[in-house]
Amino acid sequence: MTTSTQLLPAKNELVLVTGASTGMGAATARELARRGYHVLAGVRRETDANQIQADRIEPVILDITAPDDIESVAARVGQDSGSRRLRAVVNNAGIAVNAPVEVLPLAEWRRQFDVNLFGHIAVTQAVLPFLISSRGRIVNITSVGGKIAMPTHGAYAGAKFALEAVSDSLRRELAPLGVQVVIVEPGGVTTEMAGRGIATANQLAEGMTSDQHGRYDGLIGAITAQAASFTKTGVPADIAGRAIADTITTPNPRTRYTIGRDAAILVRVARIVTDRTLDAILRRNLAPHYAKR
Ligand SMILES: NC(=O)c1ccc[n+]([C@@H]2O[C@H](COP(=O)([O-])OP(=O)(O)OC[C@H]3O[C@@H](n4cnc5c(N)ncnc54)[C@H](OP(=O)(O)O)[C@@H]3O)[C@@H](O)[C@H]2O)c1
């Protein structure tokens, strides 16, 4: 992994990073700019655009659920196609909409899938002609949640499992065309995500009936406490950003990378143990996070 902070010579290549206002997206944008790429950094607000703007970082307004934004960004990539080719897209934007399956309204299921799955597909479709012509790369940020579905994470894990599957299909479709597809599966990384996810989970819990409170309050409390503790002990976002940048600069990337020790262990364990054993492991890990009575 590259660890220097020195600015490397400019390359004549673009990379598009979605969800670059905070967390891993912002860190990846900065690291790729340091390594010489001209980064189109997707953000949703002008304030975030001003914040991320820097030498070699050009903010673009990109809500990945907004077709007009996607069209504008594809046109921006097209403007440079004669001089600077698109080396990669990093499909990183994401939200966490967590509640028990019984409780989560369908509109919230759709919102989760609109951002964490369909948005990435829409962005990929829009820039794919440029990547085919540059023999570039698609980097999809999934999660350990794309391998293991925690209780209350049905929607998040559902969208991440689906993004893993779509990435596998895409890799097999595009390999003959010279476009590589890389999946990155982070474990706990210290970003805004856990805080935002906990706020959403608490808001959704307010809509529960008293019976549902009886059934799920303890579980929701334990899951959110566990998420908060993951954030404290997580990999710093800058380290994750370097690992993501490595998937673009390495000559022969693997199909999948994990980020963090927790992810490396859990993804391997999930592959070899039975469902019942995995249930027991998850239950044991969650037990210390239940409120003491
Ligand atoms: N942090 C972790 O522990 C962890 C673990 C596994 C996987 N991941 C994945 O890593 C990715 C990055 O997350 P992060 O941890 O860096 O979280 P983060 O700091 O919350 O960043 C999420 C980014 O996604 C953007 N976003 C949300 N909705 C969007 C939309 N509709 N269109 C475009 N951008 C949108 C946010 O922009 P706004 O500021 O405008 O909302 C923000 O820039 C996500 O895909 C997440 O699922 C994170």
The ligand as an ORCA input file, in Angstrom:
! r2SCAN-3c Opt
* xyz 0 1
  N     -18.151      3.077      7.284
  C     -18.256      1.773      7.304
  O     -18.004      1.154      8.341
  C     -18.648      1.006      6.058
  C     -18.566     -0.385      6.105
  C     -18.891     -1.117      4.970
  C     -19.275     -0.468      3.809
  N     -19.368      0.891      3.790
  C     -19.773      1.512      2.524
  O     -18.816      2.479      2.148
  C     -19.430      3.487      1.347
  C     -19.030      4.865      1.855
  O     -19.578      5.044      3.147
  P     -18.850      5.901      4.289
  O     -18.601      4.965      5.400
  O     -17.762      6.704      3.756
  O     -20.101      6.795      4.761
  P     -20.425      8.352      4.712
  O     -19.322      9.154      5.316
  O     -21.791      8.469      5.312
  O     -20.473      8.678      3.144
  C     -21.560      8.325      2.341
  C     -21.503      9.181      1.108
  O     -22.595      8.802      0.249
  C     -23.252      9.988     -0.169
  N     -24.628      9.773     -0.577
  C     -25.697      9.367      0.148
  N     -26.794      9.329     -0.628
  C     -26.408      9.708     -1.880
  C     -27.063      9.869     -3.116
  N     -28.382      9.650     -3.254
  N     -26.338     10.261     -4.197
  C     -25.011     10.511     -4.093
  N     -24.342     10.411     -2.932
  C     -25.037      9.997     -1.850
  C     -23.149     10.913      1.028
  O     -23.427     12.228      0.597
  P     -24.221     13.306      1.521
  O     -23.197     13.871      2.461
  O     -24.741     14.275      0.517
  O     -25.310     12.558      2.235
  C     -21.698     10.670      1.407
  O     -20.843     11.409      0.551
  C     -20.926      3.199      1.392
  O     -21.314      2.535      0.213
  C     -21.074      2.279      2.590
  O     -22.200      1.434      2.489
  C     -19.065      1.640      4.895
*
